[in-house]
């Protein structure tokens, strides 16, 4: 086995006063995932306010340490977008107006039939020597600069826009290929992303230990817990791509032996797309009846492209009259058991199935809070039922901790898990 | 007016290789919240791996810039917990074993009836000159060091544990009182958070310039764009709390003069809760008919606590048969104009209103993609209709750029904006 080359030092600077006021940052995670897949790793993140002096100082300091510096944010049109200026200052260069970039920005605004504000002209300035990176999802072009170094690979400086939906495609299409070519040469990465549900992060960690203990210079492991799921990531970083792929294949089969029954998918598979795959394979259609989640379940089910192949629609039965009139829930059920009950959930699921003419009906009814809870039916109490295929009926009851939104999201995740399990071929 | 004292420069360093692999960081938000309430602000965050050299270098660099440095993480018992060592090295001090601290750690383990691993002895070492900070929720004591400076207030260096449930109480009980006493003396904070819709970030910036130009030692401004909205933040930091509140009140009335018609709320108000307020004030109930957004609109409308006062429910008409059977859309409309048309949107809104017995019905139908688009009806084309109150009917047509999820989210934001405008008292 050949030893992989020196690991490149890669830093990210995120710019935005709002980040230091507590706004969430999505960039570190987005970059870390992509670097890992390419056999690279992030060495440092710095978060700075919209302050040209502090930013220029941090850029200079980073350039004394790293092989690649990625700046995110501060490319917008407004007075406090100062990344262009700060990088130019740190490099001792000036900013050059690009009529071609400006024409591109003008075209984007014309397509949206929006007046181009004078401020957006600032986005057409490039640090001297920089090449623009096209922005498919917004107005701010990115920039990339290569700084030659004696006896070393050139240093790379990239300026990327702050909004995650603009930054991510630019990272994938523009920056990562260049970064791999220059600083990832001779490095071969492969990765495995397994998504699990119905298991706690600590339990997954414990069961995966025989695999995790094999971490070393060629293999890294991470367990991450998200809402209603646990992700297990394996990064291989080898001198040949054959070896990297081989290691990943071995890790996959070992992980499947250890936690396989909880793995609903790999890579970009979501729990809702895993449910969709099972529905499609079994040629079943689905309808929903949602009360406390009021559309969140259907919203997730239909986020999978092509979901119209199995999703028929449903009823949002927030008010009890709607449960009665559109879902056929019996007034006696509501009177005797209340809307948050196993009986009501069962009738709602059957009603959704009938109303939307589907093979399977799924319902959710609960108390999301903050008010409406009682000693017998506390905030967080949720019932869900699955009616069909055929005569099958399953009812679940949970009590979720957390505030209103957390309860609703956990309920959706739990119902999706239940659907996935229930539809097992 | 007394000038407020110089703003203290406060930095946070978070330590942990897992953070650079993409694990979420809760410390910046936790600290920012507490600093803001005390009229202080975070100047920089640095995230570093478990690497003593890099960490010691970052501590030295930070101490050349700041008044207070807060380190989080790396106080655990294992080989890769190196914050104590790194701070000692940066300050040119050694680590001193504290028998008293060790006795405390031993007592904690005894209480848990757990054997004390030998590794935990490391947690009883203090940087020479540091005072220990008690940890109510875990084994790692924190540490605090005051570095005297000629003619200036002493520099403060704090070492806090990484787990948020250990870090947060130590922040509240131990660090914040000391930080306020030393670097926050005579400081009073107040803030304004205005939320706008129906205006682009750059246009808001342009119109708010007369206000933004007043930025100075007492006032900071930030404009931030989120999905379908723009936020305008003002931070006041004054020598008296009366003056801070007065400045914020003046900024509020000036902002309302400049962009008032776009301001849907303040503070924790969301667009959906602003819509809810208008419905509640006018005593109107609402029902939805969603096709391409399939529940996302209702999901947002019901995220506001108390939404059951005006939200009745609705129909998710993903499949055309559901549009016909449950919403009463005419087969002729579907045949002649298609499901994505102004005519269909109009009938869907009327149908939702009728089916759920509501005062106002709102519908969304569109092509979210990735497939299903044609030259005449491209991906991103969305129609929305609002039927009611009374005989009023409004229909909108948009073409949104972006992928499936972005189109759906933009459609929801646009419909909420339209509802908010349409329900103007």
Contacts between the chains, C-beta under 8 A, distances in Angstrom:
chain1	res1	chain2	res2	distance
A	17	B	220	7.3
A	17	B	222	5.2
A	18	B	222	5.5
A	18	B	224	5.2
A	18	B	233	7.3
A	19	B	28	7.3
A	19	B	45	7.7
A	20	B	28	7.1
A	20	B	32	6.2
A	20	B	41	6.9
A	20	B	42	4.3
A	20	B	43	7.1
A	20	B	44	7.4
A	20	B	45	6.8
A	21	B	32	5.3
A	21	B	36	6.6
A	21	B	41	7.4
A	21	B	42	7.6
A	21	B	222	7.5
A	21	B	233	7.3
A	21	B	235	8.0
A	22	B	28	6.6
A	22	B	29	4.0
A	22	B	32	3.7
A	22	B	33	5.7
A	22	B	36	7.7
A	23	B	224	7.4
A	24	B	29	7.3
A	25	B	25	7.9
A	25	B	28	7.8
A	28	B	19	7.3
A	28	B	20	7.1
A	28	B	22	6.5
A	28	B	25	7.8
A	28	B	47	7.0
A	29	B	22	4.0
A	29	B	24	7.3
A	32	B	20	6.3
A	32	B	21	5.2
A	32	B	22	3.8
A	33	B	22	5.9
A	36	B	21	6.9
A	36	B	22	8.0
A	41	B	20	6.9
A	41	B	21	7.5
A	42	B	20	4.4
A	42	B	21	7.7
A	43	B	20	7.1
A	43	B	49	6.8
A	43	B	54	7.6
A	44	B	20	7.4
A	44	B	46	6.8
A	44	B	47	6.7
A	44	B	48	5.8
A	44	B	49	7.8
A	44	B	54	7.2
A	44	B	58	8.0
A	45	B	19	7.7
A	45	B	20	6.8
A	45	B	45	7.7
A	45	B	46	7.2
A	45	B	47	4.1
A	46	B	44	6.8
A	46	B	45	7.2
A	46	B	46	5.3
A	46	B	47	7.8
A	47	B	28	7.0
A	47	B	44	6.7
A	47	B	45	4.1
A	47	B	46	7.8
A	47	B	47	8.0
A	48	B	44	5.8
A	49	B	43	6.7
A	49	B	44	7.8
A	50	B	222	7.6
A	54	B	43	7.4
A	54	B	44	7.1
A	58	B	44	7.9
A	61	B	61	7.0
A	76	B	201	6.8
A	76	B	202	7.6
A	76	B	225	8.0
A	77	B	201	7.5
A	77	B	202	4.4
A	77	B	205	7.3
A	78	B	201	6.7
A	78	B	202	6.4
A	78	B	205	4.2
A	78	B	223	5.9
A	79	B	205	6.8
A	79	B	212	6.7
A	80	B	221	7.9
A	80	B	222	6.8
A	80	B	223	7.3
A	112	B	401	7.6
A	114	B	200	6.9
A	117	B	200	7.1
A	117	B	202	4.2
A	117	B	203	5.6
A	117	B	205	7.9
A	117	B	206	5.6
A	118	B	206	7.2
A	119	B	202	4.7
A	119	B	205	6.1
A	119	B	206	6.2
A	120	B	202	5.8
A	137	B	401	7.3
A	137	B	402	6.4
A	137	B	406	7.7
A	163	B	225	7.6
A	165	B	402	7.1
A	165	B	406	6.1
A	220	B	21	7.2
A	222	B	18	6.7
A	222	B	21	5.0
A	222	B	22	7.1
A	222	B	23	7.3
A	224	B	22	6.9
A	224	B	23	6.4
A	233	B	21	7.8
A	288	B	295	7.8
A	288	B	316	6.9
A	290	B	295	7.0
A	293	B	299	7.2
A	294	B	295	7.4
A	294	B	298	4.8
A	294	B	299	5.9
A	294	B	301	7.4
A	294	B	302	3.9
A	294	B	311	7.3
A	294	B	313	7.6
A	295	B	288	7.8
A	295	B	290	7.1
A	295	B	294	7.4
A	295	B	295	2.7
A	295	B	296	6.3
A	295	B	297	6.9
A	295	B	298	3.5
A	295	B	299	4.0
A	295	B	302	7.3
A	295	B	314	7.8
A	295	B	316	7.0
A	296	B	295	6.4
A	296	B	296	7.9
A	296	B	299	4.1
A	297	B	295	7.0
A	298	B	294	4.8
A	298	B	295	3.5
A	298	B	316	5.1
A	298	B	318	7.8
A	299	B	293	7.2
A	299	B	294	5.9
A	299	B	295	4.1
A	299	B	296	4.1
A	299	B	299	5.3
A	299	B	408	7.9
A	301	B	294	7.4
A	302	B	294	3.9
A	302	B	295	7.4
A	302	B	318	6.6
A	303	B	404	7.2
A	303	B	405	6.0
A	303	B	408	7.5
A	305	B	369	7.5
A	305	B	370	5.3
A	305	B	371	7.2
A	305	B	404	5.8
A	306	B	371	7.5
A	307	B	318	7.8
A	308	B	318	6.2
A	308	B	319	7.1
A	311	B	294	7.3
A	311	B	318	5.3
A	311	B	319	7.7
A	312	B	318	6.2
A	312	B	319	4.6
A	312	B	321	7.5
A	312	B	322	6.0
A	313	B	294	7.6
A	313	B	315	6.9
A	313	B	316	4.3
A	313	B	317	5.1
A	313	B	318	4.2
A	313	B	319	5.5
A	313	B	322	3.9
A	313	B	326	7.6
A	314	B	295	7.8
A	314	B	315	7.7
A	314	B	316	4.4
A	315	B	313	6.9
A	315	B	314	7.7
A	315	B	315	6.2
A	315	B	316	7.3
A	315	B	326	7.6
A	316	B	288	6.9
A	316	B	295	7.0
A	316	B	298	5.0
A	316	B	313	4.3
A	316	B	314	4.4
A	316	B	315	7.3
A	316	B	316	6.8
A	317	B	313	5.1
A	318	B	298	7.8
A	318	B	302	6.5
A	318	B	307	7.8
A	318	B	308	6.2
A	318	B	311	5.3
A	318	B	312	6.2
A	318	B	313	4.2
A	319	B	308	7.1
A	319	B	311	7.7
A	319	B	312	4.6
A	319	B	313	5.5
A	319	B	356	7.3
A	321	B	312	7.5
A	321	B	356	8.0
A	321	B	357	6.6
A	322	B	312	6.0
A	322	B	313	3.8
A	322	B	356	5.3
A	325	B	355	7.7
A	325	B	357	7.6
A	326	B	313	7.6
A	326	B	315	7.6
A	326	B	326	7.2
A	326	B	355	6.2
A	326	B	356	7.4
A	355	B	325	7.7
A	355	B	326	6.2
A	356	B	319	7.3
A	356	B	322	5.4
A	356	B	326	7.4
A	357	B	321	6.6
A	357	B	325	7.6
A	369	B	305	7.4
A	370	B	305	5.3
A	371	B	305	7.2
A	371	B	306	7.5
A	404	B	303	7.2
A	404	B	305	5.8
A	405	B	303	6.0
A	408	B	299	7.9
A	408	B	303	7.5
